[in-house]
């Protein structure tokens, strides 16, 4: 990935911090499986599987912890 897709972890609010956390999770999947065609085929295996959907939420939560720490937990 040559382009800069995540120029900073700094955000003004926790709600804004959720966006880069979600993006980090999505980009992680793209790096792990670079083929869009294969990712599309695999989507059917997890889009109705609550265990896998919860696991995806956990990945986003871990990334959100990183963003929160980078923002000093939005302390004043």
Secondary structure as UniProt FT lines:
FT   HELIX           14..32
FT   HELIX           36..46
FT   TURN            47..48
FT   HELIX           50..70
FT   HELIX           72..74
//
